């Protein structure tokens, strides 16, 4: 019998792919956001509105993770940006190798983007553990999901630099204590940015667009070889 | 069930460690799991048994060593009154943001395996 002491990260293969992606996104000045939420909280709807608003000013692209159907990527293409569906065949999250493969297969269409929008599989738990080479994670929580969720699913709210509270137009119809939710998020992640939006009415969406444009400008400014939009 | 994906990776890493040394079936694998790694140990062990079943490593044990996270407040020092694995990041005494160290480990620490086919043949000769 032989005993060998090692210290190897279980997710080393994912971490190595994520490092490669991050280096390549740094070189092209591409801002990458990883959207994570439960199913039906409005990730695709937020991205459709984002595509329509920003596509004239920024070169956008999307990757959509789902267990089945290419419906989400089709919705983003209908909104006017290139997008590719990644089917996980049952897995509850995207991993960095799937991002690598999808970008390689799309070639020119998804290379040299200003902003890459990654929509993870609808799930508040598993996607939290997988680095996709993104600049930051964005957690979405719709007001219909209940105001106790940040403390019930703490890992994602602790790790997401930005939380977007969606479907704000429904606030008058549901018992959702906005202040309590913001306080829970702050208790888990004191530096988190919290936005309250409705993609349907446009309420608060300017803040979301401004955040993406500012973060893209910041990333782009660090790359001398890339021409940044003014 | 991302524990299944983790169990597959643990098996792949452990198998590679044994194969590089000409080793045989795995006896046990020890992993470090941080209490902020978002991993449920009973689910991980269940997934592990399912992953090794039907392979030459069937019956190999998975041992989990916990790694605790530490929370420190710049003014109040180490925060010890919270439950291990707490995600709360404001000091319970003064309300200031806390600094967190450790607790995110998810590492293969130790692999124990039996003799490989080559070693058994040498033993028989």
Interface residues (C-beta under 8 A of the other chain):
Chain A: X1 X2 X3 X4 X5 X6 X7 X8 X9 X10 X11 X12 X13 X91 X92 X93 X95 X125 X126 X128 X129 X130 X154 X155 X158 X186 X187 X188 X189 X190 X191
Chain B: X1 X2 X5 X6 X9 X10 X13 X17 X18 X21 X23 X27 X31 X36 X37 X38 X39 X87 X88 X89 X90 X97 X106 X107 X108 X109 X110 X111 X112 X113 X114 X115
